[in-house]
Structure formats: C-alpha cells, structure tokens
Amino acid sequence: VDGVLQVARGTRWETIAADYPVEEQARMRTGEDSLVAFELNGGVVIRANADTEVVPMSIPSSPSEPWKLNLVRGELWAKVPGGGSGVEITTASGRVVANQGEVYVRAVPDSQVTQMLVLRGTALLTNDFDFDPQWATVGKEAVVRLAERPSQPTRFPNDRVRQVMWAYLPREHSRGHQQG
C-alpha cells in the first residue's frame, strides 16, 4: 500500500493494514494519491489507483472460476496469467472479462461510462442489456455507456498509455495486499 486503503464498516470507513486479507463483499477504497496492489490466488494481480472504490463480489473456489470485482469508481489495472482463473470487473455501465494479459478499466460513475484498454492479451467488454459484446486485442480500447452497445474497439494512441503508467510503478512503491 502506498497511501491509504480503507474498508467500510457499516457507515464508517476504517483504515486497514497492508496485510489485511481480501474479503468477499467488503467495500474498499483508496485515498488521494494512493496506490494499492492486490496479489490474488491464481496469479492475478490487481492495482487500484487513487480515489478508487472496489468490492470483491466473488472469490474463486476453484482455478477455473474468475475473480469477480465491482468497480464502483476509479481505475483498476489487472494482470492475468494465461491458464489462470481470470478476472471479471463489473461497473455501473458494463463488464470487462480478461482471461489472460493486462487490462485497464476506468469507471466514471457520474457519466456512467466504462473505458477499457487492452495492454496485453485480449478482453471482452459487454453490458447487461443483451447487446453484442466487443472483444478487444492488445493496443485497442473500447467504451460502454449505460444502456448502450459497447463501442467497436479502436487502436488507442501511444500517449494514452500514460493514463495507465501508475500501474507500472516498481514493486517497492507498493507493499501489496495478499488474498486471504
């Protein structure tokens, strides 16, 4: 943890230690200028940027099940090894599924927009309104707005990678969180 990580306890937020285990259904948020890394079973690594709120919805009980996270607001970066359990990140407007590679997901709650950048591998962007899902490959981005069809994946400009540079900080900048 580089900065502050808090967990909701009823109506109040409590700052937690770096070795706090990830709990199913626990609302967690990062503080201003904070970066938190979660090393999860199956080799999945999640990094949450500043002012991010996330809820682990489902912790896999077998290697074939994905981690299911609800990104309430903010930015997540996920690194998923091939052959692992994968990760499914749901927001107010969409859902990103990555079975391998690296993906960046940004949730903008006020505008109900989800942005996805595929940095390595492939990922799926969809929503819960039965619209056609969009598969994106490395170097592509897609956006989905609430109750709309996901955009066609397009190549993102090289300078867009700067948007995700926070996720590539050296390990010593983030002690990390272990899945419990």
C-alpha positions as CSV (number, residue, x, y, z in Angstrom):
1,V,0.0,0.0,0.0
2,D,1.4,3.3,-1.0
3,G,-1.0,5.8,0.7
4,V,-4.3,4.8,2.3
5,L,-6.6,1.8,2.0
6,Q,-9.9,1.8,3.8
7,V,-12.7,-0.8,4.3
8,A,-16.3,0.1,5.0
9,R,-17.5,-1.0,8.5
10,G,-21.2,-0.2,8.5
11,T,-21.5,3.6,7.8
12,R,-17.9,4.4,8.5
13,W,-14.6,3.9,6.8
14,E,-11.6,2.3,8.6
15,T,-8.0,2.4,7.5
16,I,-6.6,-1.1,7.2
17,A,-3.0,-2.5,7.2
18,A,-1.2,-3.8,4.2
19,D,-1.6,-7.4,5.2
20,Y,-5.4,-7.2,5.5
21,P,-6.9,-10.2,3.6
22,V,-9.3,-9.6,0.7
23,E,-12.8,-10.4,1.9
24,E,-15.8,-11.1,-0.3
25,Q,-18.4,-8.3,-0.4
26,A,-16.1,-5.9,1.6
27,R,-16.2,-2.3,0.2
28,M,-12.7,-1.0,-0.1
29,R,-11.4,2.4,-1.3
30,T,-8.1,4.0,-1.8
31,G,-7.3,7.5,-0.6
32,E,-6.0,10.5,-2.6
33,D,-2.5,9.9,-4.0
34,S,-2.7,6.2,-3.1
35,L,-1.8,3.1,-5.0
36,V,-2.7,-0.4,-3.8
37,A,-1.7,-3.8,-5.2
38,F,-3.6,-7.0,-4.6
39,E,-1.9,-10.3,-5.3
40,L,-4.7,-12.8,-5.6
41,N,-4.7,-16.5,-5.9
42,G,-4.4,-17.9,-9.5
43,G,-1.5,-15.4,-10.1
44,V,-3.9,-12.5,-10.7
45,V,-2.6,-9.0,-9.7
46,I,-4.9,-6.0,-9.4
47,R,-3.7,-2.5,-8.8
48,A,-6.1,0.3,-7.7
49,N,-5.3,3.9,-8.4
50,A,-6.1,6.9,-6.1
51,D,-9.8,7.6,-5.3
52,T,-10.9,4.1,-6.4
53,E,-13.7,2.1,-4.7
54,V,-13.9,-1.6,-5.4
55,V,-15.9,-4.5,-4.0
56,P,-14.7,-8.1,-4.4
57,M,-18.0,-9.8,-5.3
58,S,-16.8,-13.4,-5.6
59,I,-13.5,-15.1,-4.6
60,P,-13.0,-18.2,-6.8
61,S,-13.2,-21.5,-5.1
62,S,-11.6,-23.3,-8.0
63,P,-8.9,-22.4,-10.5
64,S,-11.5,-22.3,-13.3
65,E,-13.6,-19.6,-11.7
66,P,-12.7,-15.9,-12.3
67,W,-12.3,-13.2,-9.6
68,K,-15.4,-11.0,-9.7
69,L,-14.9,-7.4,-8.8
70,N,-17.3,-4.5,-8.7
71,L,-15.5,-1.2,-9.7
72,V,-17.7,1.5,-8.1
73,R,-15.5,4.3,-9.3
74,G,-11.9,4.9,-10.2
75,E,-9.3,2.9,-12.1
76,L,-8.1,-0.7,-11.9
77,W,-5.3,-2.5,-13.7
78,A,-5.3,-6.2,-13.9
79,K,-2.6,-8.7,-14.9
80,V,-4.0,-12.1,-15.5
81,P,-1.6,-15.0,-16.3
82,G,-2.6,-17.5,-19.0
83,G,-4.3,-20.6,-17.7
84,G,-5.3,-18.8,-14.5
85,S,-8.8,-18.1,-13.2
86,G,-9.2,-14.7,-14.9
87,V,-10.9,-11.6,-13.7
88,E,-14.4,-10.1,-14.3
89,I,-14.7,-6.4,-13.5
90,T,-18.3,-5.0,-13.4
91,T,-19.2,-1.3,-13.3
92,A,-22.4,0.6,-13.4
93,S,-22.4,0.5,-17.2
94,G,-20.6,-2.6,-18.2
95,R,-18.4,-5.6,-17.6
96,V,-14.9,-6.4,-18.6
97,V,-13.7,-10.0,-18.7
98,A,-10.0,-10.9,-19.1
99,N,-8.7,-14.4,-19.1
100,Q,-5.1,-13.5,-19.7
101,G,-3.0,-10.4,-20.3
102,E,-3.2,-6.9,-18.9
103,V,-6.2,-4.7,-19.0
104,Y,-7.0,-1.2,-17.7
105,V,-10.6,-0.4,-16.6
106,R,-11.9,3.1,-15.7
107,A,-15.3,3.7,-14.2
108,V,-16.8,7.2,-14.3
109,P,-19.9,7.0,-12.1
110,D,-21.4,10.4,-12.8
111,S,-21.4,9.8,-16.6
112,Q,-22.0,6.1,-16.3
113,V,-19.1,5.3,-18.7
114,T,-16.7,2.4,-18.6
115,Q,-13.4,2.6,-20.5
116,M,-11.3,-0.4,-21.2
117,L,-7.7,-0.5,-22.6
118,V,-6.1,-3.9,-23.5
119,L,-2.4,-3.6,-22.9
120,R,-1.6,-7.3,-23.5
121,G,-3.7,-10.2,-24.5
122,T,-7.5,-9.9,-25.1
123,A,-10.5,-8.8,-23.1
124,L,-14.3,-8.7,-23.6
125,L,-16.4,-5.6,-23.0
126,T,-20.1,-6.1,-22.6
127,N,-23.1,-4.9,-20.5
128,D,-26.2,-6.5,-19.1
129,F,-28.6,-5.3,-21.7
130,D,-28.1,-8.2,-24.2
131,F,-26.1,-6.1,-26.6
132,D,-23.3,-7.6,-28.7
133,P,-20.1,-7.9,-26.6
134,Q,-16.9,-6.5,-28.1
135,W,-13.6,-8.4,-28.0
136,A,-10.6,-6.2,-28.0
137,T,-7.0,-7.2,-28.5
138,V,-3.7,-5.7,-27.5
139,G,-3.4,-2.0,-28.3
140,K,-7.2,-1.5,-28.5
141,E,-9.7,0.4,-26.4
142,A,-13.5,0.3,-26.1
143,V,-16.1,2.3,-24.2
144,V,-19.6,1.4,-23.0
145,R,-22.2,3.8,-21.6
146,L,-25.2,2.7,-19.5
147,A,-27.9,1.0,-21.7
148,E,-25.9,1.4,-24.9
149,R,-24.0,-1.0,-27.1
150,P,-20.2,-1.2,-26.4
151,S,-18.1,0.8,-28.9
152,Q,-16.2,-1.0,-31.6
153,P,-12.6,-1.5,-30.4
154,T,-10.2,1.0,-31.9
155,R,-6.4,1.4,-31.6
156,F,-5.5,3.7,-28.8
157,P,-2.9,6.4,-29.3
158,N,0.5,5.8,-27.8
159,D,0.1,8.7,-25.5
160,R,-2.9,7.0,-23.9
161,V,-0.6,4.6,-22.2
162,R,0.4,7.4,-19.9
163,Q,-3.1,7.2,-18.5
164,V,-2.0,3.8,-17.1
165,M,1.6,4.5,-16.1
166,W,0.7,4.5,-12.4
167,A,0.1,0.7,-12.6
168,Y,3.7,0.1,-13.6
169,L,5.4,1.6,-10.5
170,P,8.2,-0.6,-9.2
171,R,7.1,-3.1,-6.6
172,E,8.9,-1.4,-3.8
173,H,6.4,1.5,-4.2
174,S,3.6,-0.8,-3.2
175,R,3.9,-3.4,-0.5
176,G,0.8,-5.1,-1.8
177,H,-2.2,-6.8,-0.3
178,Q,-2.4,-10.6,-0.1
179,Q,-5.6,-12.5,-0.9
180,G,-6.7,-14.2,2.4
